[in-house]
Amino acid sequence: MRHQLIALLTASAVALATTSCGPAHSGRYTRKAAQASLKKLDDPGLVLGEFTLTKVTDGDTVRVDGLDSSLRLLGMDTEEIFHNNKERRAFEVGWDAYLRNSRGTSKHPVKMSTPVGEDGKKFAESFLTVGAKVRIERDDPRQIRDRYNRYLAYVFAFKDGKWVNYNVECVRAGWSPYFMKYGYSRRFDAEFRQAEAEAKAARRGIWQDGTQHYPDYPEREAWWIARGDFVAEFQKDATGKDDFIDLTDWDSLDRIEKYLGKQVTLLGTVSDIRRGDRGPTRVMLSRQMHSDFPLVFFDKDVFGTSHLDDYKGEFIRVTGTVSEYTNKHTGRSNLQIVVDRPSQITLPTIPGIDPPTVGAP
């Protein structure tokens, strides 16, 4: 089935939740065994367990022994480190020119390597000791991996007799803002807000004048807050409704498949737009690499009126009937939603984008 790959990838992580930091399972998982393991995700347990830290990639990405991919740390977004000589040479043209060249014509702020990004990594290396035990927790049982297959996690270090949330403390130290571009923290929202307020008041790290960091945090925050609010509104509306489905949930395709022939409301980001010269236009909603969910527009006027061209990379909400399409060349079947009226699409209000007047579904 289409969701089998994510089940296979997830099963080993779930099994590790009860085995501390032992090595990853090396045997093949049958589908039956994978589904048995995945049942554990229905439990309220948010703690994956204790693991050995093996690498600090940068201020918001680490690796631990026993999990098959890196951890993307939630609620934070440190600036980028310099990865190669090309990036360093680009920086050497001078700070102001570097900022202009990096931004280019983008309507939104962009990520770029900065000296403060290097400082953020140094803070992570001092707070999280490679070779030491760390505790890994989730924000929500359904939120396991991001689009790039990285685990979504909070990392806790054991300090002075207690487990301390590194994600929050990095924000408190001023090396990251509270990052809600993909949604507010469900578990630690108040802690992140307080930590950021403290860092701003003390002018730490990225909030300090005269250092080489992103100069456009007010613009970034306005954009992130708009996105976070849109996600929060969906989460509120989805309470108690199984037909409201966030495509980033590990079981999203399972749940969509149950509604074949019925109506659902989906939340997802626009990852790609594939125009058909002779056929329909497909708007792909981000889920996993090479496994995005298609919205199909047979009417080009409906697609144009939806204004989705302006919302690539942004969250949208769509309501429609789940159908199945079989590719006549490959014989593969895929789930989809056909959009035949613009009112099926709900768009967020994003700074820099003038939203059209679109009725709610």
N, C-alpha and C positions, 0 to 999 in steps of 0.2 A: 504493500500500500504506500501511498505517497508520504505518509507520516512515519514510515518504518525507520528511515535513516535517523531522524532526530531521537526516536525511541532508543535505537541502538547506541547512539552517542551518549544519551543521558543515563542509561542504565548503570554504567560503571560508576558514575558519580553518586548515584543514589545508594548503591551498595556500599560505597565508601563511608557514607554518613554514619554507619554503625560500626565501622572498623577502624576508626581513628585515622592514622596516616599510613596505612599499609599500602603496598604497591597496587597499581591498577590491575584489574582482572585481565588476564592475557587470553582466556579462552573465548570461543565464539559464543555469542548469545543467540539462542533460538528466539523466534518471535514470542513464543509462549513464555520463556524465561524473562525476556525483556519486559513483557507486559506485567508479569508478576512483580518484578522489581519496581516498575513504575507506579504500582498501586501505593507504594509508600509515599508518593508525592501528595496523595490525598490527605495524609496526616498533617497536623498543624506544625510539625517540626520544621523549623527554619534554620537549624544549625546543621551544617554539613559535617562538622567535626574538627579535630585538631590535625594540622598538617605541618610538615617541615618546609619553611620558606627556602626556595632554591635560587630565586633571581628577582631583583628589582629592575624592571625594564625602564620605567620612568616613574614619575610621581603618582600616576594613577593606574599602573599596570604592573602586576607581579605574577610570579609562578610559584607553585608549591608542588612538592613531590606527591604523586598519587593521583593528580588530575591531569587529563590529557591535553589541556589547553590553558592559556593564560587567563588571569582573572581581570575583568574590567571593573574597577572599583566605583561603587554607586555614590551618587550625591556630590561628586567632585569632578573637576576637570582641570588638571594642572596644565600649564603651558608646555609646548613641545620642546624636546631636547634636540640638539643638533645630531643628526644621524650619519652624516657623511660630509666629505669635503665640498661637494657642490653647494650644500646648504650653508656651510661656513663662508664660502666665497661670496655667496649672495648677500650674506650679512655684512661682509667687509666693505660694501659700497657706501656704508653710512646708515645710521639708524633710520632717519626720516625717509631716505630713498628706499630702504629695505621694506619699511612699512607700506609705502605706496606700491612698490612692485609686487609685494605679496598679496595685497588686497585686490589690485587690478580693477576690474569692472564689476566685481561681485556686489550684489545688492545687500549681502549680509557680511558680517565680520568673518574672517577666515582664521584657520589654525596655522601657526607658523612657529618655527624654532626661535627661541629667545634665551638670553642668559638667565632669566628668571625660571625658565623651564629646567635648566640645568640645576638651579638652586632647589627647585621642587624635588628633583630626583635625589639630591644629596640629603634633603630632609627625610625622604622616605627611607633611604639607606641607613640613616641614623636611628630612625624610629623602629624600623623593622629589620631585625638582624638576620642576615642570611645564615641558615643552619639552625635557627631557633624555631620553636613551635609557634604557630599562629592559629587562631580560631577563625573559621570561615562560616559566615552566615548569609542567608538570603533576605531579600526584602519581602518577597511573596513566594509561596510555594510554586506558583505557575510561571514565575519569571526566572528562568534558569540560564539561558545563554542569549547573547546578542546576535545580530546578523552575521557577525564574523566568527561565530562559534565560541566566543570567549564567555566564560562563566561570569555572571553578574553577581557581585558579592560585596559584603562588608568584611574587612579584615581587622581582627582584634589581636593586639599584642599584650602579653602578660607583663604588667608593670606594677611594682609596689603591691603585690599580692592580689591584683584584680585584672580582669580583661578590659582593655581600653580600646575604644573604637578609633582606629587609625584614620578612617575616612573623615570623621568629624574633627579630629585633632589636626589634620592637615589643613582643613578650612580655618580652624581656630588660629593656626600658625601663620595664616595669610598666604599660603602657596596655592590656594585654589578658592574660587567662589563656591557658593552653594549652587550646584549645577542641577537644574530641573528641566533641561531641554527635552528629556524623554519622560518627564513626569516627576512629581514631587515624591520624596521619600515617604513611604507609608509608615515606617516604623520610627524614623528619627528626624522627622521634619522640624520639630521644635528645637532639637539639639543643633541641627545644621543652621537654623536661622539665628540662634543665640551665638553660635561660634563665629558666624560671618559678621554679625554686628560687633562682636568683641574685636575681631581682627581689623575691621574698618575703623573703629574708634581709636585703636592703637596704631593705625597706619602700618600694619605689618605686611611684608612680602609684596604682593601685587597691589596693595593699597598704599604703598609708600611712594611719595613723589620722588622724581629724579632717578628712578631705576628703569631699566630697559625691559618693560613688560607691555602687554597689550594695552594700547591707549584708549580702547573703545569699550571698556566694560559696561558703562551705562547702556550703550546700544546692544551689547550682547545680552545683558540682563533683561531688557525690555522684550527682546525676541524670545529668550528662554521662558520668561514668565508667561507670555502669550501662549506658548506651546504647552507649558505645564498646566495652565488653567484649562486648556482645551481637553487635555488628557483627564484632568480631575473631573471635569463636567461629564465626560463619558463614563468614568468610573462610578460617579454618583448615579447616573441614569441606569447603569448596568447592574446595580445592586439587586440581587435576587432574581436576575433575568439571565437565563442560560443562553438566550438567543442574542445577547449583546456580547460580542467576542473581540478581544484584543488579539491581533495577529501575532504579537510577540509572545503570547502565552505558549508554553511547550505543547499544549494539547489543542491548539486552535483548529488544526485541520480535522482532528477527531470530532470536535464539537460541530464544525461546519458540516461535516459529512452527515451527521445525524439529522440535519435540517435540509437534506436534499429534497427539492420541490417545495420548500417552505421559506419563509422570510426570515432574514437575520439582519442585524446591524453590526458592521465591522468598524474597527478603528485600526488604521495603518498609515504608514508614510508612503508617499509616491516615490517609488524607486526608479521607474523607467516608464517611458511612453513610446509604444511601438505602433507607428502609423502604417496601416495597410493601404497600398495603392489601389488595390482592387477589392480588398476585404475590409474587415472591421479594424478599428483602432483599439489597441489593448493598453490599458493603464495598469501597470504592475504595482501592487502594494507590497511593501517590504516585509519579509518574514525571515527566511534564511537564504544565504547565497544559493542561487540556482534553484530556488524553490519558493518564488514569490507568488502572490495570489492575483489572478487577472480580473479586472473589470473590463467588460467588452462593450464597445460602442459601435453599433451598426450604422447609426445615423451620425454623420460628421457634424451636422448642425448642433445636435445634442452635445457632442463632445466640445465643440467650440463654445457653446453657451455655458458649459460647466466651468470654464476658465482653469482647468487643471494644468494647462501649460505653465501657469504662473506659480503652481504649488508643488513643483518637483522638489523632493526632499522634505516636504512638510506633512504633518498629520492631516488626514481628512477622515470624515465619517461617511459611510455609505450604507444605505438600506436597500435590500433587494432580495429576490428569490434565488436560492442556490440551484444551479443547474449543472449538468455534466456534459462535457464536450469530448468526443473521441476523435483524435487526429487520424485522418484517413490514410496518411502516409506511414505513421509509426504504430498505429493501433493503440496508442496510450490514451488513457482517459484522464481528464483534469476537471476539477471543480472550478466554477466561475460564477460571476454575477453579471447579467446583462443589464446595462443602464440605458433606459429608453426615455428618460426624462431628467432634466437637470435637478429637479427637486429631490432626487434620491441622494444627492451629494450635499453634505454640510461641510462648509469650509471655516477654518479659524480666522480670526482677525490678527494678522501678522504685520508688525511694523515693516514698512517698505513695500508692502503689497496692498493694492487697493482692492478690497474684496468686492465681488459683484453682489447684487441683491439676489440671493438664492433662498427660496423657501425651505423650511425644514421638511424632512420627509414626512 
